[in-house]
Amino acid sequence: MDIQAEKIELAKLILSTDDKTLIDQIKSLFNAKDENWWNELPASVKQGISESIEQADRGEFISYDDVKKEVSALIKNESRNYPNSKGQGHAFVHRAFNPAKMG
């Protein structure tokens, strides 16, 4: 999708919402663009962002849609293992994606 189409889609979303909080957040994004927030970030955060951009530029990422599919599959598979869970595999997803448990 080109930038003009994205802007039109964004405008449609903004026009369709009555969520005052969301409108305020969007306005704050535009107001904050003039602030030099990059300089306020810790060096470790800047490094992490830079590394992430480099990885994305090399194509080393998983799309949002693919992540949603993988999580849905995990939930379905885990729910089958626990018949009393009534289709709620959120505990499994929490265990599977808990950074403290990742090596």
C-alpha positions, -999 to +999 in steps of 0.1 A: +000+000+000+015+034-009+017+063+015-014+081+001-036+050+005-023+045+040-031+081+049-066+077+035-071+045+055-058+062+087-081+092+081-111+068+077-102+052+110-099+085+128-132+097+114-150+065+124-140+066+161-157+084+189-129+074+214-117+107+228-087+091+244-076+076+211-080+110+194-059+127+222-032+100+218-030+106+180-028+144+186+000+138+211+019+118+185+018+147+161+027+172+189+056+150+200+071+147+165+089+179+171+105+168+203+138+150+200+129+119+219+157+099+204+183+118+225+163+110+257+165+072+252+191+051+271+220+039+250+208+002+254+174+011+239+190+030+210+212-001+204+182-024+205+163-003+180+192+000+157+197-038+157+160-044+151+161-020+121+191-038+107+174-072+111+143-060+094+163-045+066+179-080+061+144-096+061+149-112+095+115-108+110+081-125+113+051-106+101+023-097+125-001-120+106+023-149+109+027-143+147-011-143+151-014-176+131+014-192+153-002-181+185-037-192+174-022-226+165-005-229+199-037-220+217-057-246+197-031-273+203-028-266+240-066-264+244-068-299+230-044-311+257-067-296+284-103-305+276-116-286+306-099-253+295-130-245+273-107-233+245-087-209+266-050-215+260-039-182+274-020-199+303+000-219+277+007-188+256+019-170+288+042-199+296+054-203+260+062-166+256+074-157+291+108-140+286+118-151+321+115-187+310+133-183+277+169-193+278 
